[in-house]
Every structure is written in C-alpha cells, then in structure tokens.
Amino acid sequence: MSRICELTGKKAMVGNNVSHAMNKTKRKFNVNLMTKRFYIPEEDKWITLKVSASALKNINKKGISAVIKEARKKGFLTK
C-alpha cells in the first residue's frame, strides 16, 4: 500500500542529502503516517484510516466528522 494520508493527501517528497562538502544525493522525505481507528457517531460505526500526524491534529481540533467531510469534498476519501 502506498504511503499517502487518506485525509489530507500528503505523500513523500523528494530532496537531497547534502554533505559537509556540498555533495548531493537523492533522498525521500516520508510522511509521518499512522493507522488509527475512529468512531463516527453519525454513522454509528468504526473506520480504520491511514492518517498523518498533521491530520490527527486537525481531527483533535475540528472533530472527525468535519475532517472526513472536507476530505470527501476534496476527493481524498471516497468511502
């Protein structure tokens, strides 16, 4: 499975490792992903999502229902 946040759409970025001698080699900046279960009271069910740390902060701030609504609107979550 790909390393993409299901709520925000965040995915790995590509950059460079830069040594002291300024030599550059390619590297990946992966997303801080976690698999979490959330209870949705409106639908009375549990769902499992792969979410980033920033998405968890948004869930704590706005609530799971509002964040899922935004993700469906943006097209990240199709369930």
Buried (B, 14 or more C-beta within 10 A) or exposed (E): EEBBBBBBBBBEEEEEEEEEEEEEEEEEEEBEBEEBEBEEEEEEEEBEBBBBEBBBEBBEEEEBBEBBBBBEEEEBBEE
